[in-house]
Amino acid sequence: DDVKRRFIGQIVPLYRQRGTKAGLEKLLKLYTGEEVEIEEVEQLPHYFQVKMTLSAQDRSLLRRKQQIARSMLDKEKP
């Protein structure tokens, strides 16, 4: 519920940044609660690498955060 409230509170600014590096960073951080680093690869257009360190000790929570991050990335791909 807390994540849903934070997301709804940020929906307009997030939508304005949809498809951008900054927007994706904020979206992933909001959903996972973890720091996110996105690096663009200059030699490859439209290619980037996402680095996250998931800090959950509980394996099921860790898997859930990983699934959320992958799902968000898949939805944002062109």
C-alpha positions as CSV (number, residue, x, y, z in Angstrom):
1,D,0.0,0.0,0.0
2,D,2.8,2.4,0.8
3,V,4.5,1.8,-2.6
4,K,1.1,2.4,-4.3
5,R,0.6,5.7,-2.5
6,R,4.1,6.9,-3.4
7,F,3.6,5.9,-7.0
8,I,0.3,7.6,-7.3
9,G,1.8,10.7,-5.7
10,Q,4.5,10.8,-8.4
11,I,2.4,9.7,-11.4
12,V,2.4,13.0,-13.2
13,P,6.1,13.8,-12.9
14,L,6.9,10.2,-13.8
15,Y,4.7,10.3,-16.9
16,R,6.4,13.5,-18.0
17,Q,9.8,11.7,-17.8
18,R,8.6,8.5,-19.5
19,G,11.1,7.1,-21.9
20,T,14.1,9.0,-20.3
21,K,17.0,7.8,-18.3
22,A,15.9,9.9,-15.3
23,G,12.4,8.6,-15.5
24,L,13.5,5.0,-15.6
25,E,15.8,5.6,-12.6
26,K,13.0,7.2,-10.6
27,L,10.5,4.5,-11.5
28,L,12.8,1.6,-10.5
29,K,13.8,3.3,-7.3
30,L,10.2,4.0,-6.4
31,Y,9.2,0.4,-7.0
32,T,12.2,-1.4,-5.5
33,G,13.3,1.1,-2.8
34,E,16.9,0.5,-4.1
35,E,19.5,2.8,-5.6
36,V,19.7,2.5,-9.4
37,E,22.5,3.4,-11.8
38,I,21.9,3.5,-15.6
39,E,24.8,3.8,-17.9
40,E,24.4,4.6,-21.6
41,V,26.8,2.8,-24.0
42,E,28.0,5.4,-26.5
43,Q,29.0,3.0,-29.2
44,L,25.5,1.4,-29.3
45,P,22.5,3.7,-29.9
46,H,19.5,3.0,-27.7
47,Y,21.5,0.7,-25.5
48,F,22.0,1.1,-21.7
49,Q,23.0,-1.0,-18.7
50,V,21.1,-0.9,-15.4
51,K,23.0,-1.6,-12.2
52,M,21.2,-2.3,-8.9
53,T,22.2,-3.8,-5.7
54,L,19.2,-5.5,-4.1
55,S,19.6,-5.5,-0.4
56,A,16.8,-7.8,0.8
57,Q,17.9,-10.6,3.1
58,D,14.7,-12.6,2.5
59,R,15.1,-14.6,-0.8
60,S,11.4,-14.3,-1.7
61,L,11.6,-10.5,-1.3
62,L,14.8,-10.4,-3.3
63,R,13.2,-12.4,-6.1
64,R,10.2,-10.1,-6.0
65,K,12.3,-7.0,-6.4
66,Q,14.2,-8.6,-9.2
67,Q,11.0,-9.5,-11.0
68,I,9.6,-5.9,-10.5
69,A,12.8,-4.4,-12.0
70,R,12.8,-6.7,-15.0
71,S,9.2,-6.1,-15.6
72,M,9.6,-2.3,-15.5
73,L,12.6,-2.5,-17.9
74,D,10.6,-4.7,-20.3
75,K,7.7,-2.3,-20.3
76,E,10.0,0.7,-21.0
77,K,11.9,-0.9,-23.9
78,P,11.2,0.7,-27.3
